Each structure stands twice: as C-alpha cells, then as structure tokens.
Amino acid sequence: MASGKEIVIQQLHQVTDLLSSQKAEASLTKDDLKIFSLAQKYFGEKYFFTNSYSKFLKNLPISAVTDYIANLEKQAEKEKEEVIKKETTKEQAASIPPEIEALVAEYQQNLALLESEEIKSSPQKTVAEQVKIAIAHSKIKDLALANRERRQSQGENFKQVDDLLVSLGSPKSGSKKEALNSSFVAIKEVAHTYTGFSKLSPKLQEQIISSAAELNLVGVRDLDTAIQASTLQIDISSLAESDKTNLATIPGGFVSTIYQEVTSLNSQATVSETKISDNEQIIISLQDEISSLPESEKKKLSLEIKNLIAENEHLSASIESHSTQLTDLITKQTESFKGFEKNREERLSHDPDLQDRIELANKNIVSIHNNLEINGIKAHIPTPMDDAHLLEDALRQNFPGTLRPNSGYQAEYAASLLNTPQTQNSDLSPQAVLLYGKELTPQLLTKARLFAQNKPDSALGKLYTTRKDIFDSAGSQIRKISQSLLGKEISQTSTRIGRTFGSVSKFFGRVSDKIPGGFGTVFRVIQDPWGTLRSWAGRKAGEFITRQLVQRLTNETLKKGAEMLLKNGLKETFKKLAQQAATKAAVKVGAKVGIKVALEAGAQVANVVPGLGLLLAVLIDISFWVGEKIIGFTKALARSVYGEEVKTRDVLAIPAMGIASFAGGVVSFFSGLGTTTVVAASSAVGIITAGTLIVFFFYITSIVVAPLISTLVQLESTPKTAYTGTILPGCPNTWPVGEGYILTQGPGGKGSHGNTGYDQSIDIGTPLGTPVISTTFGVVSFAGFSSEYLNTDILIIDSVLEDGTAFKVVYAHLTSIDVAVGGSVEIGSILGTTGTAGTGPHLHYEYKGLLYNQCPAGGIQLSENCPLGELYPGITSCSNRPQVYTN
C-alpha cells in the first residue's frame, strides 16, 4: 500500500503533465480541475494564481513542482529506510524459537542413536528405536511449545519457526512444504502402498503425511515406520467409523506392539513417580508428627514409614527395570518382525524407483540440518530444569541458609559433562546435579513441596502454582542422584578446610539468602571462599576436559555419559572416558615458554598410565592459562605502582629454577597412584596442589595480591590464547588453491573471523574462477547456497584424521561446484572455482570441530587475533611465518 507522501507525489506528477500540456481552460475535464485544485493547494499563494487557471499556466514554473516532488521523494525514501531499520532491529532482537533448537538437538541425538553399533547391527532394534523416537517427539514438541509460551508471556519475541527453518535450512525454498517436498513425495507414495490409506478422508491422509514428514525431519529415516507410527498417534475418538476401520489396517503387528508397550511403560512410570512423590510427603509429615507421640504410637508410625520407604524402593526399581523389559520384548518379537519386513517388501517392490526417492528424501534432511548447523543454531531440548534457578531462588527465600552457596568440585565437574548437546539427557540434567551439590536432597525438596502447598502466597507456593513441572522434574532427578554412586561422591566433604568453611557457611547463609539480587550472590562468595574456589576449579577443569572428550569420542559414547555417571560415579566415568580418548589420540599442548616444555615432557612420560597424559595436559593448560592472565595483571599493577612494567622473564625467574624437578615429582606422584586415580575427576588435590605451587611462585611478592582477587572475577570473560601446539598427525601438507596467493585474513582476529561461528578459518585472495583443491580425503555432506556465508555457494567435506578426529572442512564463496552431496573426494580433487564476497574475490577456508592451527593448510601455522591487514606481505607483527604459500 502506498504511503501518503507517495500518493501526493503521484498527484504532483499529474500537475507537471497539466502544466506541460498548456491545455485551454475551456477544454479542462473534471479530473483536470481536480489537478488544478491540488496545484492551488500546494503552490497557489506562493505563485499568485489562486482561482486563476491562466495565472497557473503563466506563473508556476515546472521546476518548482519537480523540486517539490524530489524533496518529497527524499522524505519518503528516508521514512522507508526508518521502517526497514525498525523491522530489521525487531527481527534481530527476536529470539531463535525453542522449536528450532529442539529440532536440531533431537535430530543429532536420534542420528547418534541410530548410528550406534548396537542399534545399526539389528534391523529389529532399528525399527523399534524409531517407534520410540516418534513417541518421544510428541513430548519434546509439547516441551518446546510450553517453553515458548512462557517466554512470550514475559515479553520475549521469537522468529517464525517455518520461516527460520526455510531461510537457514533450505534458503532456496519458498516454504516449509517446498523444503520438505522430497519427503512429502516419498511418504505419499509409500502411504499409498497400503490399501486402506487411499480409502481415508483427504484430511486424514494429509495429517498422516505431514506427521510422517515431521518425523523424517527429526531423524526417522524409515518412512514406512514413520507412517505406521503417525497413524497410531491419531486420536480416533472423533473419526468416522469408515476412517477408523481403514486406519486400523495400516500399522503392522510389530510396530503396534512396540508402540503400545512404550506408551504403557511411560504411563506406568508417570503413575509410579506420582506415587513416590506422594509417599515422600506422607513420610515427611509422619516424621514431623512422631516426636510428640507416646511410645506405642511411635512404633505404629515407624512401621508405616518403613513400609512407605519399602514401597518407594520397589516403585523406583520398577521404573529402572522398564528399559530391560522393553529390550526383552523387542527381542521376543522376531516372528512378528519377520512378518513386518515381508509385508513391507511386498508393498514397496511394485515401484523399483521408490527406494531412490526415499534415499533422496533422507539426503535432503541431512542437507537441511547441515545448513542449520552452519548457520549457528544451538542444539537444545527445553526441559523444566532449564528454569531450576527459580526453584533455588524460592528455596533461598523461604528456607534461608539451607542450601550451600556453591555446588562443589565434584558436582561442577559432573555437570560440565552433561552440559553439551551430545550428552543432554532428559533423566539427568546439569542443573539437578548442581542443586544436589548445594545439598538439595529429596527430603528437603519434599519439605519445600509441602510448604508450597500449605503457603500458596510464599515464593515456593507461587512457583508451585505456576510451575509444578519444575518440582516434579527436580524431584525425579534428584532422587536418582541420591540413590547413585555419583550422589555419594558429591555428598562427601573431602577436606578439613571444606568442613570448617561448611559449618561457618550455614550460619552466614541465613543472612546471604535474604539479600536479593547480585549482592546476595557476592555475599555467598565471601561467606565460603574455599567452596567458591573448588567449584570454580571443578567447573573449569570439567569444561576443559569435556571439550577434549567431545572432540575425541563418538556421539554414541557421549550419549551414555549420564547413565555412566549414575551407575559408575564421577571418578570411574571420567576414567573410562579418558582412557577411550587417550587410545585415539594423546593431547598435545604447544610449548609457549620453556617451563611448559618441561611439564609437557613429563606429561608424555606419564602416558605409561592410560589417560594420564590427557589429565596432566588439562592441568598444565589450565595452570598456564591462569598464569598468563596473572602475568598480565602483574604487569599492569607494576606500571601503576612503580611506573614501569615487570618483564615476563623476571616474573618467571623463580618458578623456572625448580620447575624441572617439580615436573618429575608430579609424574612420579601421579604414576604411583595407580589407574584408579588417574582420572580428571579425582585430580582435585592435584589441581589445587599444582595451583598452590604456581600461585606461590607467581605471588612471591606482595605486589600481586590485588591481581589475585581480580583474576578469579575476570577469568570467566577472558578469551583463551590461540593454539600454537604441534600439528596433529595425518594433516595433509596441501594448499586449497595454487601457489603465490596472498592471505588476506587469518584465524580469529578483529575482522569477520572474530565471529565465533566461523573463527577457525582463513581467507586467500585469488582471481575469480581459480580452481579449488581438496586438502583432505572425505565425503561431501553439503553443496549449495548458504545465507550465512554472505549468500554464496559453499562446500562442506566431512573428514577424519589418522587418530580418529572427525571434523568438517568448509570451502566458501564459490562460483562453481564440481562435486555432489554424498560423493567422495581425495586430496587434490578439484572441488570447484573461487568467487567473491565482502572485501572482494577470495576463498574462505574453514574448519569445524578442529582448531585451524591443529591442522593448518599447507602445514603453515598462523598467529590468531591479528588486526585486519596485518597478514599482508611485508607486515610481520602478527606472525614470523610467511604469508604467501609456496611449495
């Protein structure tokens, strides 16, 4: 619709036409008179022709009208720009919908599950797992929708789900249906192989096809199973009898049996969880009552409590057995599965091209998810425990001093393993582990629930009224933790200092929990500095080693992380994971200073104990990361106090004298502990000991006392230093374009590569159309248009190094692509030709899942964080290595 100014501009153009025509007054039409009236309105007084047509022709110059039009056009254009700017700002401010994040997480989890050796090797289990995925998807959709509605009620805006899926996942498509067209086509053809499907109402047919396409989008690759599961999820209560009859002919016996068993077990688990919660409340009430009763009554209540506890133990064991029950059922369905396979083979064999269309649909789903990943969509399935902080806040208000101020080393460490998309588990969240570390026990949570029910106007009462799901989810998870080996490890207070601070902390907690906002948080840090330090150390060590494990372990292994933590505890879990990682590759951290060389040599020697090299590398890297920050603060403080800077070599002089013997001692100490203590989780003492020695060396003078306090505060937001270590084995010494081309941007930095989404990359200036060469062996996982890479065509090659490290190589801004998705490439294969984007013609070469300098192009490592322009020839302040590649 045209704006007011645009309408006036159109009318004024008619005024210029009337002026140019010099039409006689006698021949003016009604429209001409309207135009003359408009001219009088805007120009009559200024040019003295009010009510005189002849003076209008004589006095009003056309240039006056055209100038006025030009001015209006500028104003209209400016208004348009403001509208666009506001709309863009609003769009940018809008959040990523939880449905999209859940979609990505769900797909990644399902892919890892179906690719696991246990499932992949059994067609029977593969179909059964996809039925379970279909059931779980409905629950995940509900969680995502509830999450969105809560956040919208608090004023948060979201981008449109379907629009975002198309723009980021399939940018060349015009709609979601077009993006999933290959799935819709294949599913429709498979569905029509059932005689009963074609007899259903068109509306019901469309519902089944759409539901199956949605399941395909979250990773159900067996479209036949997707269709059968979709029919079982339809509410038949309002259907016509004919539709009910025909619908019942679609799902086979095997799928129906698995579906019914899973839904039945889920229902039983829900009932059991509710009963356990009710029993826990009765137990707490009886325990409060028992102290005031006579001895005879006490015996009765004690027996009742004992029976309730026994019932809860039985119910918990029953829930735990569900997984085994389902596995046994699937195994016993061999004959039923044979019938399912035979029926499917007969139906699908009539069209020899149908399998190709199914394969095309699945490849398209892979492409969509690769695009979503490239475009930075975070994988996360929303759960009630995402808002666990609300429960903690309410507990601190109504039960001040009950919760510890910090979670502790073990809880922080365990939570770090669970805090990645690869390890996300609905049965055990990092938030629940952290709350348990703060001493939120099942008993305390039950008391909180009773308190909330009895006092609805309290903080807990208001939360219980609006978010009972948080109480239910926390209750289930914390109960599991308390009954596990992990819970026992977290509950142990391992040091005398910890016990001392713990008793003092309880007293001050009653004060700090009543202080609102940030002041309360600060006070909690002050009340328990030892706990704060241990929690920080556990979190940092856990985050570090988890990153290492994620890079070196399969998704199948990582998905079992939560189960392993509950079953084996923190120490044994990290021991097993570290040993698996160590068998694939030893972590090699590059030498930054001579001291670190000595420590790293000791770490390599320590590899005689499986996984120990990995653990010492973690300790070394954390220690030196802290050390580098400390040195920076020391220099700054020295400048302000003494007017000159302390040199790094002076700061390091004292620790350098004894570091070699210290390294040998660390190796001997850890080696002597044996395999049961070489895991990162059990290295709390090692980290604290080594940290204390390093702090002693660095803080030998009082000049650095103040920076010590600042360091702990600022480390949270301080970026890590660049990787400059040893190049990983198996990295090809190959350049992605010919010789002699100039590097225009390095990894990281202050230009476009400062964006964390694609910071492990370089730009190489080339003429348009320069051939692009594959630097690795691999498989093409994506080839086509990407809005994230400045609306250009890109290629993604999935590659694996000799040590098993999997990563992706991105070639961006291409004018042509010579390979197809699914095709294999070798080192030296021609992939396409270079194009242009942003600053001009160049190739964007990038790694995902690997640091650039771990496997640099042509074997040339480059310094990171260089300002734009400092990688051009002749300027060497960012790197002593050559910036122009030659063989």
Secondary structure, 3 states (H helix, E strand, C coil): CCCHHHHHHHHHHHHHHHHHHCCCHHHCCHHHHHHHHHHHHHHHHHHCCCCCHHHHHHHCCHHHHHHHHHHHHHHHHHHHHHHHHHHHHHHHHCECCHHHHHHHHHHHHHHHHHHCHHHHCCHHHHHHHHHHHHHHHHHHHHHHHHHHHHHHHCCCCECCHHHHHHHHHCCCCCCHHHHCHHHHHHHHHHHCCCCCHHHCCHHHHHHHHHHHHHHHHCCCCCHHHHHHHHHHCCCCCCCCHHHHHHHCCCCCHHHHHHHHHHHHHHHHHHHHHHHHHHHHHHHHHHHHHHCCCCHHHHHHHHHHHHHHHHHHHHHHHHHHCHHHHHHHHHHHCHHHHHHHHHHHHHHHCCCCCHHHHHHHHHHHHHHHHHHHHHCCCCCCCCCHHHHHHHHHHHHHHHCCCCCCCCCCHHHHHHHHHHCCCCCCECCECHHHHHHHHCCCCHHHHHHHHHHHHHCCCCHHHHHHHHCHHHHHHHHHHHHHHHCCHHHHHHHCCCCHHHHHHHHHHHHHHHHHCCCCHHHHHHHHHHHCHHHHHHHHHHHHHHHHHHHHHHHHCCHHHHHCHHHHHHHHHHHHHHHHHHHHHHHHCCCCCCCCCHHHHHHHHHHHHHHHCCCHHHHHHHHHHHHHHHHHHHHHHHHHHHHHHHCCCCCHHHHCHHHHHHHHHHHHHHHHHHHHHCHHHCCHHHCHHHHHHHHHHHHHHHCCCHHHHHHHHHHHHHHHHCCCCCCCCCCCCCCCCCCCCCCCCEEEECCCCCCHHHCHHHCCEEEEECCCCCEEECCCCEEEEEEEEECCCCCEEEEEEEEECCCCCEEEEEEEEEEEECCCCCCEECCCCEEEEEEEECCEEEEEEEEECCCHHHCCHHHCCCCCCCCCCCCCCCCCCCCCCCCECCC
